[in-house]
Amino acid sequence: MAWPAHGPRERGRNLARGARPWWESFFGPDYLKQYEVDLERTAAEVDGMEQILHLRRGARVLDLACGGGRHAIELARRGYAVTGFDLSEDLLRRAREGAKRAKVKVSFVHGDMRELRFRAAFDAVINMFSSFGYFESEPDDRQVLKGVVRALKPRGKFLMERFNRESLAYELPLQGWRVGEDGSVVLQEDTFDVLRGRYDTRQIVIDREGTREHRGSVRAYTLPELKGMFDVVGLPIHRVLGGLDLSPYRARSRRLVLFAVKGLEPESIRTVW
Ligand SMILES: C[S@@+](CC[C@H](N)C(=O)[O-])C[C@H]1O[C@@H](n2cnc3c(N)ncnc32)[C@H](O)[C@@H]1O
């Protein structure tokens, strides 16, 4: 199936009309249909996270862009004091319901990741599942990292997990479809815009309520670009891995995991566990 190409003209018109930025509408009720992640996978991701972060039980963790709270809830279940932060009221509602069901206490906070107000409050901040690079301007993305540094205690730890640009750029374009547990169908087209250096996704959700379209666009930072941004704000990178399964980082790795420590220069950056 081929969708008509959507080029810069169409995007330009949208902005001129003052359309809401994509990330304000993309992460609504349909998002959890588009990305169904099972509990087992989340638990395995948190296993990897625990090994990398090496925190004491009770440590304070901020899940930045926590979405439906899957990592926040699992971390709380394992004894950490977790705050989940997100812009989507829909996903935060789901997260609060999930925490209640799991009988764990998580503080869920609504806000924009560019405007973090926390000061030296956390032992660790996590940013999972490609939740960085959403804004049109790079300074806005940098603003997020500055907020992370402020939110961390001295020597606080930062873990970012995202797609790996090198393999993604090679794999795309891709089109696919899947049927959800509730019978909904999601059609998806992912492309890599080499001129803008962004991963673009277009998704059509079809269910009993009708047909809806969602578009997203994430800046596909290279590893050196990310390292440069982390260095500037005072988050030296200690480890680069190919996933929370602790696999070594390679250009062909599907995922990229960055582990940084506030204000602490490493002797060298390790790309294997
Ligand atoms: C790809 S989802 C990841 C959710 C979650 N971390 C996970 O692993 O399932 C990205 C999340 O970023 C949130 N988000 C998008 N723009 C945001 C913003 N400006 N400020 C805070 N959160 C934002 C979305 O609402 C969404 O929950």
PDBQT file of the ligand as one rigid body, heavy atoms in Angstrom, charges set to zero:
ROOT
HETATM    1  C1  LIG A 301       7.303   7.685  22.762  1.00  0.00    +0.000 C 
HETATM    2  S1  LIG A 301       6.386   8.128  24.180  1.00  0.00    +0.000 S 
HETATM    3  C2  LIG A 301       7.264   7.280  25.434  1.00  0.00    +0.000 C 
HETATM    4  C3  LIG A 301       6.484   7.004  26.662  1.00  0.00    +0.000 C 
HETATM    5  C4  LIG A 301       7.193   6.172  27.715  1.00  0.00    +0.000 C 
HETATM    6  N1  LIG A 301       8.480   6.741  28.104  1.00  0.00    +0.000 N 
HETATM    7  C5  LIG A 301       7.371   4.740  27.275  1.00  0.00    +0.000 C 
HETATM    8  O1  LIG A 301       8.505   4.273  27.203  1.00  0.00    +0.000 OA
HETATM    9  O2  LIG A 301       6.381   4.084  27.001  1.00  0.00    +0.000 OA
HETATM   10  C6  LIG A 301       6.842   9.817  24.376  1.00  0.00    +0.000 C 
HETATM   11  C7  LIG A 301       6.186  10.542  25.526  1.00  0.00    +0.000 C 
HETATM   12  O3  LIG A 301       6.629  11.914  25.517  1.00  0.00    +0.000 OA
HETATM   13  C8  LIG A 301       5.563  12.729  25.942  1.00  0.00    +0.000 C 
HETATM   14  N2  LIG A 301       5.793  14.106  25.494  1.00  0.00    +0.000 N 
HETATM   15  C9  LIG A 301       5.725  14.568  24.232  1.00  0.00    +0.000 A 
HETATM   16  N3  LIG A 301       6.010  15.871  24.203  1.00  0.00    +0.000 NA
HETATM   17  C10 LIG A 301       6.250  16.239  25.485  1.00  0.00    +0.000 A 
HETATM   18  C11 LIG A 301       6.593  17.470  26.100  1.00  0.00    +0.000 A 
HETATM   19  N4  LIG A 301       6.748  18.576  25.370  1.00  0.00    +0.000 N 
HETATM   20  N5  LIG A 301       6.784  17.481  27.421  1.00  0.00    +0.000 NA
HETATM   21  C12 LIG A 301       6.625  16.353  28.173  1.00  0.00    +0.000 A 
HETATM   22  N6  LIG A 301       6.302  15.158  27.643  1.00  0.00    +0.000 NA
HETATM   23  C13 LIG A 301       6.115  15.108  26.313  1.00  0.00    +0.000 A 
HETATM   24  C14 LIG A 301       4.365  12.097  25.304  1.00  0.00    +0.000 C 
HETATM   25  O4  LIG A 301       3.168  12.524  25.878  1.00  0.00    +0.000 OA
HETATM   26  C15 LIG A 301       4.674  10.618  25.464  1.00  0.00    +0.000 C 
HETATM   27  O5  LIG A 301       4.121  10.122  26.641  1.00  0.00    +0.000 OA
ENDROOT
TORSDOF 0
